[in-house]
Amino acid sequence: MEITGKIIAVLPERGGISKTGNEWKMQEYVLETHEQYPKKMCFNVFGADKIAQFNIQAGEEMTVSFDINAREYQGRWYNDIRAWKVERGEAASAMPPVSAPQINATKVTAPDFNAQDEADDLPF
């Protein structure tokens, strides 16, 4: 699955030692979409190598590819949204720059609206 938006929060990195004695690290991020009614999603990146590779910063526009998995703990169910790929917001850089129209300051003429020309008259 994919979602695109802006990173609005970078939560502190967490870590520990697993039951098998391996060290683990995880960091969570909050992304806000750009829809009419914006939605927020908290996702995580697991592993020190992935955290360093993605290097996600607050304020960045990005598309996050993720998997959702639910797990049970003491009779309650929790969703785990884990990112496996991130792409920086390239939509703005892919669009050509917009420049202001050139205006000749020496001569500006208004369009000629002919009041007698009824064929171009709008119905409202």
MOPAC internal coordinates of N, CA, C and O (Angstrom, degrees):
PM7 1SCF
backbone

  N    0.0000 0     0.00 0     0.00 0    0    0    0
  C    1.4385 1     0.00 0     0.00 0    1    0    0
  C    1.5290 1   107.95 1     0.00 0    2    1    0
  O    1.2310 1   120.76 1   -22.91 1    3    2    1
  N    1.3191 1   116.15 1   157.09 1    3    2    1
  C    1.4592 1   121.92 1  -179.76 1    5    3    2
  C    1.5161 1   110.64 1  -135.05 1    6    5    3
  O    1.2310 1   121.18 1   -29.06 1    7    6    5
  N    1.3290 1   115.34 1   150.94 1    7    6    5
  C    1.4540 1   121.72 1   174.07 1    9    7    6
  C    1.5276 1   107.38 1  -146.39 1   10    9    7
  O    1.2310 1   120.79 1   -35.96 1   11   10    9
  N    1.3295 1   116.09 1   144.04 1   11   10    9
  C    1.4588 1   121.22 1  -179.38 1   13   11   10
  C    1.5134 1   109.04 1  -120.70 1   14   13   11
  O    1.2310 1   120.95 1   -41.24 1   15   14   13
  N    1.3180 1   115.78 1   138.76 1   15   14   13
  C    1.4521 1   120.49 1   178.78 1   17   15   14
  C    1.5097 1   111.40 1   177.94 1   18   17   15
  O    1.2310 1   121.42 1    17.97 1   19   18   17
  N    1.3241 1   114.88 1  -162.03 1   19   18   17
  C    1.4602 1   122.71 1  -177.15 1   21   19   18
  C    1.5265 1   109.24 1  -112.90 1   22   21   19
  O    1.2310 1   120.59 1   -43.15 1   23   22   21
  N    1.3192 1   116.47 1   136.85 1   23   22   21
  C    1.4677 1   121.33 1   177.21 1   25   23   22
  C    1.5243 1   107.22 1   -75.83 1   26   25   23
  O    1.2310 1   120.67 1   -62.28 1   27   26   25
  N    1.3439 1   116.32 1   117.72 1   27   26   25
  C    1.4625 1   120.24 1  -178.13 1   29   27   26
  C    1.5248 1   112.50 1  -105.83 1   30   29   27
  O    1.2310 1   119.90 1   167.28 1   31   30   29
  N    1.3316 1   117.80 1   -12.72 1   31   30   29
  C    1.4629 1   120.12 1   178.43 1   33   31   30
  C    1.5302 1   109.84 1  -153.67 1   34   33   31
  O    1.2310 1   121.59 1   -40.83 1   35   34   33
  N    1.3167 1   114.56 1   139.17 1   35   34   33
  C    1.4602 1   122.08 1   173.32 1   37   35   34
  C    1.5294 1   105.48 1  -118.06 1   38   37   35
  O    1.2310 1   120.70 1   -68.94 1   39   38   37
  N    1.3248 1   116.26 1   111.06 1   39   38   37
  C    1.4617 1   121.17 1  -176.86 1   41   39   38
  C    1.5320 1   110.02 1   -83.29 1   42   41   39
  O    1.2310 1   120.18 1   -21.07 1   43   42   41
  N    1.3265 1   117.26 1   158.93 1   43   42   41
  C    1.4645 1   120.01 1  -177.99 1   45   43   42
  C    1.5285 1   112.45 1   -60.95 1   46   45   43
  O    1.2310 1   121.50 1   -33.40 1   47   46   45
  N    1.3228 1   114.73 1   146.60 1   47   46   45
  C    1.4647 1   121.25 1   177.37 1   49   47   46
  C    1.5253 1   108.57 1   -69.54 1   50   49   47
  O    1.2310 1   121.09 1   -39.90 1   51   50   49
  N    1.3400 1   115.52 1   140.10 1   51   50   49
  C    1.4668 1   121.21 1   177.21 1   53   51   50
  C    1.5171 1   108.52 1  -119.97 1   54   53   51
  O    1.2310 1   120.91 1   -25.95 1   55   54   53
  N    1.3031 1   115.87 1   154.05 1   55   54   53
  C    1.4512 1   119.34 1   179.09 1   57   55   54
  C    1.5125 1   110.96 1  -160.22 1   58   57   55
  O    1.2310 1   121.81 1    -5.44 1   59   58   57
  N    1.2994 1   114.14 1   174.56 1   59   58   57
  C    1.4516 1   119.48 1   179.78 1   61   59   58
  C    1.5171 1   110.64 1   178.79 1   62   61   59
  O    1.2310 1   121.73 1    13.69 1   63   62   61
  N    1.3101 1   114.29 1  -166.31 1   63   62   61
  C    1.4612 1   122.39 1   178.52 1   65   63   62
  C    1.5234 1   107.72 1  -118.15 1   66   65   63
  O    1.2310 1   120.70 1   -51.42 1   67   66   65
  N    1.3264 1   116.27 1   128.58 1   67   66   65
  C    1.4662 1   120.61 1  -179.48 1   69   67   66
  C    1.5239 1   110.76 1   -74.58 1   70   69   67
  O    1.2310 1   120.51 1    -8.01 1   71   70   69
  N    1.3390 1   116.64 1   171.99 1   71   70   69
  C    1.4648 1   121.99 1   178.29 1   73   71   70
  C    1.5220 1   112.01 1   -58.81 1   74   73   71
  O    1.2310 1   121.29 1   150.05 1   75   74   73
  N    1.3431 1   115.14 1   -29.95 1   75   74   73
  C    1.4731 1   119.45 1  -179.33 1   77   75   74
  C    1.5265 1   112.47 1   -85.95 1   78   77   75
  O    1.2310 1   120.44 1   179.01 1   79   78   77
  N    1.3555 1   116.76 1    -0.99 1   79   78   77
  C    1.4541 1   120.06 1   177.02 1   81   79   78
  C    1.5219 1   114.88 1    93.13 1   82   81   79
  O    1.2310 1   120.35 1  -172.80 1   83   82   81
  N    1.3145 1   116.93 1     7.20 1   83   82   81
  C    1.4675 1   120.03 1   178.57 1   85   83   82
  C    1.5271 1   110.64 1   -89.78 1   86   85   83
  O    1.2310 1   121.16 1   -37.35 1   87   86   85
  N    1.3271 1   115.39 1   142.65 1   87   86   85
  C    1.4566 1   120.05 1   177.78 1   89   87   86
  C    1.5321 1   109.18 1   -80.68 1   90   89   87
  O    1.2310 1   120.59 1   -38.27 1   91   90   89
  N    1.3367 1   116.48 1   141.73 1   91   90   89
  C    1.4611 1   120.63 1   177.56 1   93   91   90
  C    1.5288 1   109.60 1  -134.48 1   94   93   91
  O    1.2310 1   121.33 1   -25.73 1   95   94   93
  N    1.3520 1   115.07 1   154.27 1   95   94   93
  C    1.4646 1   122.16 1   175.97 1   97   95   94
  C    1.5181 1   108.60 1  -138.54 1   98   97   95
  O    1.2310 1   121.67 1   -33.02 1   99   98   97
  N    1.3435 1   114.41 1   146.98 1   99   98   97
  C    1.4547 1   120.78 1   179.55 1  101   99   98
  C    1.5311 1   107.71 1  -148.42 1  102  101   99
  O    1.2310 1   120.97 1   -35.74 1  103  102  101
  N    1.3364 1   115.75 1   144.26 1  103  102  101
  C    1.4569 1   120.17 1   175.53 1  105  103  102
  C    1.5174 1   108.55 1  -134.64 1  106  105  103
  O    1.2310 1   121.20 1   -39.38 1  107  106  105
  N    1.3384 1   115.30 1   140.62 1  107  106  105
  C    1.4594 1   121.07 1  -179.09 1  109  107  106
  C    1.5263 1   110.45 1  -109.85 1  110  109  107
  O    1.2310 1   121.81 1   -30.63 1  111  110  109
  N    1.3326 1   114.14 1   149.37 1  111  110  109
  C    1.4615 1   122.61 1  -178.46 1  113  111  110
  C    1.5241 1   108.17 1  -136.15 1  114  113  111
  O    1.2310 1   120.76 1   -27.72 1  115  114  113
  N    1.3300 1   116.15 1   152.28 1  115  114  113
  C    1.4644 1   120.87 1   176.42 1  117  115  114
  C    1.5192 1   107.51 1  -115.92 1  118  117  115
  O    1.2310 1   121.09 1   -53.63 1  119  118  117
  N    1.3356 1   115.52 1   126.37 1  119  118  117
  C    1.4525 1   123.54 1  -179.92 1  121  119  118
  C    1.5230 1   108.59 1  -112.61 1  122  121  119
  O    1.2310 1   120.05 1   -41.49 1  123  122  121
  N    1.3370 1   117.52 1   138.51 1  123  122  121
  C    1.4607 1   122.22 1   176.64 1  125  123  122
  C    1.5148 1   108.60 1  -116.92 1  126  125  123
  O    1.2310 1   120.34 1   -49.34 1  127  126  125
  N    1.3369 1   116.95 1   130.66 1  127  126  125
  C    1.4621 1   122.03 1  -178.43 1  129  127  126
  C    1.5296 1   109.89 1   -79.04 1  130  129  127
  O    1.2310 1   121.00 1    -9.58 1  131  130  129
  N    1.3316 1   115.69 1   170.42 1  131  130  129
  C    1.4560 1   121.77 1  -178.79 1  133  131  130
  C    1.5245 1   111.59 1  -110.12 1  134  133  131
  O    1.2310 1   119.76 1  -147.73 1  135  134  133
  N    1.2991 1   118.06 1    32.27 1  135  134  133
  C    1.4567 1   122.12 1  -179.87 1  137  135  134
  C    1.5290 1   110.20 1   -79.88 1  138  137  135
  O    1.2310 1   120.65 1    -6.07 1  139  138  137
  N    1.3316 1   116.36 1   173.93 1  139  138  137
  C    1.4578 1   119.94 1   178.16 1  141  139  138
  C    1.5313 1   109.88 1   -57.53 1  142  141  139
  O    1.2310 1   120.56 1   139.13 1  143  142  141
  N    1.3147 1   116.54 1   -40.87 1  143  142  141
  C    1.4563 1   122.65 1   174.45 1  145  143  142
  C    1.5243 1   106.69 1  -115.34 1  146  145  143
  O    1.2310 1   120.06 1   -88.27 1  147  146  145
  N    1.3447 1   117.49 1    91.73 1  147  146  145
  C    1.4708 1   120.80 1  -173.79 1  149  147  146
  C    1.5244 1   112.28 1   -58.40 1  150  149  147
  O    1.2310 1   121.85 1   -37.28 1  151  150  149
  N    1.3176 1   114.07 1   142.72 1  151  150  149
  C    1.4599 1   121.53 1   177.11 1  153  151  150
  C    1.5216 1   108.12 1  -114.76 1  154  153  151
  O    1.2310 1   121.14 1   -29.70 1  155  154  153
  N    1.3256 1   115.43 1   150.30 1  155  154  153
  C    1.4539 1   121.14 1   177.15 1  157  155  154
  C    1.5174 1   108.58 1  -112.96 1  158  157  155
  O    1.2310 1   121.05 1   -37.17 1  159  158  157
  N    1.3431 1   115.59 1   142.83 1  159  158  157
  C    1.4518 1   120.71 1   178.87 1  161  159  158
  C    1.5196 1   108.32 1  -137.10 1  162  161  159
  O    1.2310 1   120.79 1   -49.85 1  163  162  161
  N    1.3119 1   116.10 1   130.15 1  163  162  161
  C    1.4558 1   121.59 1   174.96 1  165  163  162
  C    1.5301 1   107.31 1   -97.16 1  166  165  163
  O    1.2310 1   120.79 1   -56.43 1  167  166  165
  N    1.3337 1   116.10 1   123.57 1  167  166  165
  C    1.4632 1   120.69 1   177.89 1  169  167  166
  C    1.5179 1   108.68 1  -128.24 1  170  169  167
  O    1.2310 1   120.86 1   -16.05 1  171  170  169
  N    1.3264 1   115.95 1   163.95 1  171  170  169
  C    1.4547 1   118.83 1   179.69 1  173  171  170
  C    1.5143 1   111.73 1  -126.30 1  174  173  171
  O    1.2310 1   122.10 1   -21.45 1  175  174  173
  N    1.3230 1   113.58 1   158.55 1  175  174  173
  C    1.4593 1   122.56 1   173.51 1  177  175  174
  C    1.5201 1   105.09 1  -119.69 1  178  177  175
  O    1.2310 1   120.70 1   -53.57 1  179  178  177
  N    1.3268 1   116.27 1   126.43 1  179  178  177
  C    1.4596 1   121.45 1  -175.42 1  181  179  178
  C    1.5261 1   110.08 1  -107.36 1  182  181  179
  O    1.2310 1   120.97 1   -50.32 1  183  182  181
  N    1.3091 1   115.75 1   129.68 1  183  182  181
  C    1.4604 1   121.84 1   177.09 1  185  183  182
  C    1.5181 1   111.69 1   106.17 1  186  185  183
  O    1.2310 1   120.73 1   -48.12 1  187  186  185
  N    1.3342 1   116.20 1   131.88 1  187  186  185
  C    1.4602 1   121.41 1  -178.93 1  189  187  186
  C    1.5252 1   111.43 1   -60.16 1  190  189  187
  O    1.2310 1   120.31 1   143.97 1  191  190  189
  N    1.3347 1   117.01 1   -36.03 1  191  190  189
  C    1.4651 1   120.13 1  -179.85 1  193  191  190
  C    1.5300 1   111.54 1   -65.73 1  194  193  191
  O    1.2310 1   119.93 1   138.15 1  195  194  193
  N    1.3363 1   117.73 1   -41.85 1  195  194  193
  C    1.4720 1   121.41 1   179.25 1  197  195  194
  C    1.5303 1   111.08 1   -69.71 1  198  197  195
  O    1.2310 1   120.21 1   140.64 1  199  198  197
  N    1.3342 1   117.21 1   -39.36 1  199  198  197
  C    1.4612 1   120.69 1   178.45 1  201  199  198
  C    1.5273 1   109.66 1   -59.36 1  202  201  199
  O    1.2310 1   120.55 1   134.60 1  203  202  201
  N    1.3225 1   116.55 1   -45.40 1  203  202  201
  C    1.4648 1   120.98 1   179.23 1  205  203  202
  C    1.5298 1   111.14 1   -68.65 1  206  205  203
  O    1.2310 1   120.16 1   139.88 1  207  206  205
  N    1.3207 1   117.31 1   -40.12 1  207  206  205
  C    1.4674 1   121.75 1  -178.84 1  209  207  206
  C    1.5264 1   111.18 1   -64.05 1  210  209  207
  O    1.2310 1   119.86 1   133.44 1  211  210  209
  N    1.3291 1   117.88 1   -46.56 1  211  210  209
  C    1.4571 1   121.59 1  -177.57 1  213  211  210
  C    1.5311 1   111.47 1   -73.27 1  214  213  211
  O    1.2310 1   119.96 1   142.09 1  215  214  213
  N    1.3418 1   117.68 1   -37.91 1  215  214  213
  C    1.4670 1   123.43 1   177.55 1  217  215  214
  C    1.5304 1   111.33 1    45.60 1  218  217  215
  O    1.2310 1   120.38 1  -124.26 1  219  218  217
  N    1.3193 1   116.88 1    55.74 1  219  218  217
  C    1.4630 1   123.04 1  -176.50 1  221  219  218
  C    1.5282 1   109.61 1   -77.75 1  222  221  219
  O    1.2310 1   120.85 1   -48.55 1  223  222  221
  N    1.3330 1   115.99 1   131.45 1  223  222  221
  C    1.4584 1   122.40 1  -179.38 1  225  223  222
  C    1.5291 1   109.65 1  -119.95 1  226  225  223
  O    1.2310 1   120.91 1   -28.78 1  227  226  225
  N    1.3225 1   115.86 1   151.22 1  227  226  225
  C    1.4672 1   120.62 1   176.90 1  229  227  226
  C    1.5228 1   109.40 1   -63.11 1  230  229  227
  O    1.2310 1   120.75 1   -39.03 1  231  230  229
  N    1.3311 1   116.18 1   140.97 1  231  230  229
  C    1.4494 1   122.29 1   178.43 1  233  231  230
  C    1.5177 1   114.15 1    93.18 1  234  233  231
  O    1.2310 1   119.76 1   170.48 1  235  234  233
  N    1.3250 1   118.07 1    -9.52 1  235  234  233
  C    1.4651 1   120.96 1  -179.04 1  237  235  234
  C    1.5206 1   111.06 1   -76.91 1  238  237  235
  O    1.2310 1   121.06 1   -37.09 1  239  238  237
  N    1.3339 1   115.57 1   142.91 1  239  238  237
  C    1.4551 1   122.82 1   171.69 1  241  239  238
  C    1.5206 1   106.61 1   -91.07 1  242  241  239
  O    1.2310 1   120.07 1   -49.91 1  243  242  241
  N    1.3241 1   117.47 1   130.09 1  243  242  241
  C    1.4588 1   119.31 1   179.87 1  245  243  242
  C    1.5086 1   113.23 1  -157.21 1  246  245  243
  O    1.2310 1   122.35 1   -18.87 1  247  246  245
  N    1.3376 1   113.11 1   161.13 1  247  246  245
  C    1.4512 1   121.70 1   172.45 1  249  247  246
  C    1.5191 1   106.73 1  -107.93 1  250  249  247
  O    1.2310 1   120.94 1   -53.92 1  251  250  249
  N    1.3258 1   115.80 1   126.08 1  251  250  249
  C    1.4618 1   121.82 1  -176.93 1  253  251  250
  C    1.5215 1   108.72 1  -111.08 1  254  253  251
  O    1.2310 1   120.87 1   -54.47 1  255  254  253
  N    1.3324 1   115.94 1   125.53 1  255  254  253
  C    1.4685 1   121.71 1   172.35 1  257  255  254
  C    1.5221 1   106.45 1   -96.13 1  258  257  255
  O    1.2310 1   120.49 1   -48.10 1  259  258  257
  N    1.3193 1   116.67 1   131.90 1  259  258  257
  C    1.4584 1   119.76 1  -172.72 1  261  259  258
  C    1.5195 1   111.74 1  -147.18 1  262  261  259
  O    1.2310 1   121.62 1   -16.47 1  263  262  261
  N    1.3251 1   114.50 1   163.53 1  263  262  261
  C    1.4628 1   123.58 1   173.07 1  265  263  262
  C    1.5238 1   107.87 1  -117.88 1  266  265  263
  O    1.2310 1   120.60 1   -32.31 1  267  266  265
  N    1.3176 1   116.45 1   147.69 1  267  266  265
  C    1.4573 1   121.87 1   177.23 1  269  267  266
  C    1.5209 1   108.22 1  -113.22 1  270  269  267
  O    1.2310 1   121.14 1   -46.94 1  271  270  269
  N    1.3178 1   115.42 1   133.06 1  271  270  269
  C    1.4503 1   120.68 1   177.68 1  273  271  270
  C    1.5262 1   108.03 1  -140.32 1  274  273  271
  O    1.2310 1   120.04 1   -40.61 1  275  274  273
  N    1.3152 1   117.53 1   139.39 1  275  274  273
  C    1.4642 1   121.77 1   177.52 1  277  275  274
  C    1.5223 1   108.61 1  -106.11 1  278  277  275
  O    1.2310 1   121.53 1   -34.64 1  279  278  277
  N    1.3279 1   114.68 1   145.36 1  279  278  277
  C    1.4675 1   119.51 1   177.52 1  281  279  278
  C    1.5257 1   109.30 1  -138.68 1  282  281  279
  O    1.2310 1   121.42 1   -26.80 1  283  282  281
  N    1.3068 1   114.90 1   153.20 1  283  282  281
  C    1.4591 1   121.24 1  -178.26 1  285  283  282
  C    1.5238 1   109.21 1  -104.37 1  286  285  283
  O    1.2310 1   121.09 1   -43.87 1  287  286  285
  N    1.3274 1   115.51 1   136.13 1  287  286  285
  C    1.4581 1   121.02 1   175.41 1  289  287  286
  C    1.5169 1   108.19 1  -142.08 1  290  289  287
  O    1.2310 1   120.79 1   -63.35 1  291  290  289
  N    1.3201 1   116.09 1   116.65 1  291  290  289
  C    1.4622 1   124.17 1   179.07 1  293  291  290
  C    1.5326 1   112.09 1    52.00 1  294  293  291
  O    1.2310 1   121.44 1  -133.42 1  295  294  293
  N    1.3232 1   114.85 1    46.58 1  295  294  293
  C    1.4544 1   120.86 1   174.92 1  297  295  294
  C    1.5206 1   115.14 1    82.64 1  298  297  295
  O    1.2310 1   119.41 1   177.39 1  299  298  297
  N    1.3325 1   118.72 1    -2.61 1  299  298  297
  C    1.4678 1   121.49 1   177.49 1  301  299  298
  C    1.5156 1   109.33 1  -113.98 1  302  301  299
  O    1.2310 1   120.84 1   -28.85 1  303  302  301
  N    1.3372 1   115.99 1   151.15 1  303  302  301
  C    1.4568 1   121.61 1  -179.01 1  305  303  302
  C    1.5221 1   109.95 1  -107.53 1  306  305  303
  O    1.2310 1   121.06 1   -40.78 1  307  306  305
  N    1.3197 1   115.57 1   139.22 1  307  306  305
  C    1.4601 1   122.80 1  -178.87 1  309  307  306
  C    1.5226 1   109.72 1  -128.79 1  310  309  307
  O    1.2310 1   121.04 1   -40.72 1  311  310  309
  N    1.3290 1   115.62 1   139.28 1  311  310  309
  C    1.4614 1   120.42 1   175.50 1  313  311  310
  C    1.5244 1   109.38 1   -90.04 1  314  313  311
  O    1.2310 1   121.35 1   -39.49 1  315  314  313
  N    1.3009 1   115.03 1   140.51 1  315  314  313
  C    1.4516 1   122.18 1   177.18 1  317  315  314
  C    1.5246 1   106.95 1  -120.28 1  318  317  315
  O    1.2310 1   120.01 1   -63.72 1  319  318  317
  N    1.3314 1   117.59 1   116.28 1  319  318  317
  C    1.4638 1   122.47 1  -179.80 1  321  319  318
  C    1.5238 1   106.44 1  -108.27 1  322  321  319
  O    1.2310 1   120.99 1   -74.89 1  323  322  321
  N    1.3255 1   115.71 1   105.11 1  323  322  321
  C    1.4593 1   121.36 1  -173.80 1  325  323  322
  C    1.5250 1   111.12 1  -110.91 1  326  325  323
  O    1.2310 1   121.14 1   -57.63 1  327  326  325
  N    1.3331 1   115.42 1   122.37 1  327  326  325
  C    1.4649 1   121.17 1   178.46 1  329  327  326
  C    1.5237 1   109.54 1   -77.18 1  330  329  327
  O    1.2310 1   120.82 1   -40.84 1  331  330  329
  N    1.3377 1   116.05 1   139.16 1  331  330  329
  C    1.4574 1   120.25 1   175.74 1  333  331  330
  C    1.5239 1   111.47 1  -121.94 1  334  333  331
  O    1.2310 1   120.69 1   171.61 1  335  334  333
  N    1.3504 1   116.28 1    -8.39 1  335  334  333
  C    1.4587 1   120.36 1   176.67 1  337  335  334
  C    1.5200 1   108.78 1  -158.27 1  338  337  335
  O    1.2310 1   120.72 1   -39.77 1  339  338  337
  N    1.3427 1   116.23 1   140.23 1  339  338  337
  C    1.4609 1   120.53 1   174.39 1  341  339  338
  C    1.5217 1   108.38 1  -130.49 1  342  341  339
  O    1.2310 1   121.24 1   -36.99 1  343  342  341
  N    1.3262 1   115.24 1   143.01 1  343  342  341
  C    1.4653 1   121.65 1   176.54 1  345  343  342
  C    1.5134 1   107.36 1  -126.03 1  346  345  343
  O    1.2310 1   120.78 1   -54.04 1  347  346  345
  N    1.3157 1   116.11 1   125.96 1  347  346  345
  C    1.4577 1   120.93 1   179.24 1  349  347  346
  C    1.5209 1   109.71 1   -64.31 1  350  349  347
  O    1.2310 1   120.61 1   -30.30 1  351  350  349
  N    1.3368 1   116.45 1   149.70 1  351  350  349
  C    1.4627 1   122.51 1  -179.97 1  353  351  350
  C    1.5080 1   111.84 1   -61.24 1  354  353  351
  O    1.2310 1   120.35 1   -79.92 1  355  354  353
  N    1.3260 1   116.93 1   100.08 1  355  354  353
  C    1.4456 1   122.09 1   179.82 1  357  355  354
  C    1.5207 1   111.26 1  -102.76 1  358  357  355
  O    1.2310 1   120.00 1  -177.62 1  359  358  357
  N    1.3162 1   117.60 1     2.38 1  359  358  357
  C    1.4636 1   120.13 1  -178.25 1  361  359  358
  C    1.5228 1   110.51 1   -64.08 1  362  361  359
  O    1.2310 1   120.54 1   141.11 1  363  362  361
  N    1.3201 1   116.57 1   -38.89 1  363  362  361
  C    1.4673 1   119.15 1  -178.90 1  365  363  362
  C    1.5175 1   111.03 1   -70.04 1  366  365  363
  O    1.2310 1   120.08 1   142.36 1  367  366  365
  N    1.3348 1   117.45 1   -37.64 1  367  366  365
  C    1.4612 1   119.10 1  -178.51 1  369  367  366
  C    1.5250 1   111.50 1   -78.33 1  370  369  367
  O    1.2310 1   119.50 1   158.67 1  371  370  369
  N    1.3341 1   118.56 1   -21.33 1  371  370  369
  C    1.4580 1   121.03 1   179.90 1  373  371  370
  C    1.5273 1   111.45 1   -77.62 1  374  373  371
  O    1.2310 1   120.28 1   157.61 1  375  374  373
  N    1.3240 1   117.06 1   -22.39 1  375  374  373
  C    1.4528 1   120.26 1  -179.39 1  377  375  374
  C    1.5228 1   108.77 1   -82.73 1  378  377  375
  O    1.2310 1   119.87 1   -40.15 1  379  378  377
  N    1.3359 1   117.86 1   139.85 1  379  378  377
  C    1.4614 1   119.52 1   179.05 1  381  379  378
  C    1.5200 1   110.10 1   -66.65 1  382  381  379
  O    1.2310 1   120.02 1   -31.46 1  383  382  381
  N    1.3264 1   117.57 1   148.54 1  383  382  381
  C    1.4629 1   119.14 1   179.55 1  385  383  382
  C    1.5155 1   110.81 1   -65.52 1  386  385  383
  O    1.2310 1   121.16 1   -37.57 1  387  386  385
  N    1.3059 1   115.39 1   142.43 1  387  386  385
  C    1.4520 1   121.13 1  -179.30 1  389  387  386
  C    1.5216 1   107.31 1   -97.11 1  390  389  387
  O    1.2310 1   120.92 1   -54.73 1  391  390  389
  N    1.3188 1   115.84 1   125.27 1  391  390  389
  C    1.4587 1   119.33 1   178.86 1  393  391  390
  C    1.5214 1   109.28 1  -109.42 1  394  393  391
  O    1.2310 1   121.37 1   -26.28 1  395  394  393
  N    1.3163 1   114.99 1   153.72 1  395  394  393
  C    1.4569 1   120.19 1   179.15 1  397  395  394
  C    1.5214 1   109.47 1   -68.92 1  398  397  395
  O    1.2310 1   119.52 1   -35.50 1  399  398  397
  N    1.3188 1   118.52 1   144.50 1  399  398  397
  C    1.4600 1   120.39 1   179.08 1  401  399  398
  C    1.5284 1   110.26 1   -64.37 1  402  401  399
  O    1.2310 1   121.59 1   -33.89 1  403  402  401
  N    1.3092 1   114.57 1   146.11 1  403  402  401
  C    1.4561 1   119.97 1   178.92 1  405  403  402
  C    1.5249 1   109.15 1   -77.93 1  406  405  403
  O    1.2310 1   120.73 1   -51.64 1  407  406  405
  N    1.3075 1   116.20 1   128.36 1  407  406  405
  C    1.4585 1   121.63 1  -179.75 1  409  407  406
  C    1.5186 1   107.84 1  -119.09 1  410  409  407
  O    1.2310 1   121.00 1   -50.88 1  411  410  409
  N    1.3146 1   115.69 1   129.12 1  411  410  409
  C    1.4500 1   120.65 1   176.98 1  413  411  410
  C    1.5229 1   106.91 1   -83.66 1  414  413  411
  O    1.2310 1   120.20 1   -70.04 1  415  414  413
  N    1.3337 1   117.22 1   109.96 1  415  414  413
  C    1.4572 1   121.84 1  -174.33 1  417  415  414
  C    1.5222 1   112.57 1   -73.48 1  418  417  415
  O    1.2310 1   120.04 1   165.24 1  419  418  417
  N    1.3115 1   117.53 1   -14.76 1  419  418  417
  C    1.4662 1   118.89 1  -177.37 1  421  419  418
  C    1.5118 1   112.09 1   -78.97 1  422  421  419
  O    1.2310 1   120.19 1   146.62 1  423  422  421
  N    1.3348 1   117.25 1   -33.38 1  423  422  421
  C    1.4583 1   118.65 1  -177.62 1  425  423  422
  C    1.5233 1   109.63 1  -143.33 1  426  425  423
  O    1.2310 1   121.06 1   -65.69 1  427  426  425
  N    1.3127 1   115.58 1   114.31 1  427  426  425
  C    1.4617 1   121.15 1   176.29 1  429  427  426
  C    1.5146 1   106.71 1  -121.45 1  430  429  427
  O    1.2310 1   120.95 1   -56.26 1  431  430  429
  N    1.3317 1   115.80 1   123.74 1  431  430  429
  C    1.4604 1   119.56 1  -179.60 1  433  431  430
  C    1.5079 1   109.72 1  -116.31 1  434  433  431
  O    1.2310 1   121.37 1   -37.40 1  435  434  433
  N    1.3149 1   114.99 1   142.60 1  435  434  433
  C    1.4596 1   120.85 1   177.50 1  437  435  434
  C    1.5204 1   108.26 1   -85.66 1  438  437  435
  O    1.2310 1   120.25 1   -29.50 1  439  438  437
  N    1.3281 1   117.13 1   150.50 1  439  438  437
  C    1.4500 1   119.23 1   177.04 1  441  439  438
  C    1.5275 1   110.48 1   -63.12 1  442  441  439
  O    1.2310 1   121.16 1   -30.26 1  443  442  441
  N    1.3255 1   115.39 1   149.74 1  443  442  441
  C    1.4534 1   121.27 1  -178.48 1  445  443  442
  C    1.5288 1   108.63 1   -90.00 1  446  445  443
  O    1.2310 1   120.67 1   -72.92 1  447  446  445
  N    1.3463 1   116.33 1   107.08 1  447  446  445
  C    1.4503 1   120.57 1   177.18 1  449  447  446
  C    1.5303 1   107.75 1   -97.68 1  450  449  447
  O    1.2310 1   121.02 1   -62.25 1  451  450  449
  N    1.3040 1   115.65 1   117.75 1  451  450  449
  C    1.4578 1   120.68 1  -178.69 1  453  451  450
  C    1.5289 1   107.95 1   -95.03 1  454  453  451
  O    1.2310 1   120.29 1   -63.89 1  455  454  453
  N    1.3204 1   117.05 1   116.11 1  455  454  453
  C    1.4644 1   121.66 1  -176.80 1  457  455  454
  C    1.5139 1   112.37 1   -66.48 1  458  457  455
  O    1.2310 1   119.54 1   155.63 1  459  458  457
  N    1.3504 1   118.48 1   -24.37 1  459  458  457
  C    1.4481 1   120.44 1  -177.89 1  461  459  458
  C    1.5249 1   112.02 1   -80.42 1  462  461  459
  O    1.2310 1   119.55 1   164.50 1  463  462  461
  N    1.2928 1   118.46 1   -15.50 1  463  462  461
  C    1.4585 1   121.24 1  -176.49 1  465  463  462
  C    1.5275 1   109.28 1   -80.69 1  466  465  463
  O    1.2310 1   119.52 1   -85.28 1  467  466  465
  N    1.3146 1   118.52 1    94.72 1  467  466  465
  C    1.4624 1   124.57 1  -177.03 1  469  467  466
  C    1.5330 1   112.24 1   -79.44 1  470  469  467
  O    1.2310 1   119.03 1   161.21 1  471  470  469
  N    1.3351 1   119.45 1   -18.79 1  471  470  469
  C    1.4697 1   122.22 1  -176.67 1  473  471  470
  C    1.5244 1   111.09 1   -66.18 1  474  473  471
  O    1.2310 1   120.19 1   149.35 1  475  474  473
  N    1.3340 1   117.25 1   -30.65 1  475  474  473
  C    1.4691 1   120.38 1  -179.16 1  477  475  474
  C    1.5256 1   112.25 1   -92.38 1  478  477  475
  O    1.2310 1   119.83 1  -176.61 1  479  478  477
  N    1.3250 1   117.94 1     3.39 1  479  478  477
  C    1.4535 1   121.10 1  -176.24 1  481  479  478
  C    1.5275 1   109.32 1   -71.97 1  482  481  479
  O    1.2310 1   120.66 1   -48.55 1  483  482  481
  N    1.3245 1   116.35 1   131.45 1  483  482  481
  C    1.4577 1   122.03 1   177.92 1  485  483  482
  C    1.5260 1   110.07 1   -79.60 1  486  485  483
  O    1.2310 1   119.82 1   -29.68 1  487  486  485
  N    1.3318 1   117.94 1   150.32 1  487  486  485
  C    1.4720 1   120.07 1  -176.26 1  489  487  486
  C    1.5244 1   113.71 1   -76.20 1  490  489  487
  O    1.2310 1   118.88 1  -179.87 1  491  490  489
  N    1.2858 1   119.73 1     0.13 1  491  490  489
  C    1.4745 1   120.04 1  -179.46 1  493  491  490
  C    1.4955 1   112.15 1  -127.19 1  494  493  491
  O    1.2310 1   120.10 1   180.00 1  495  494  493

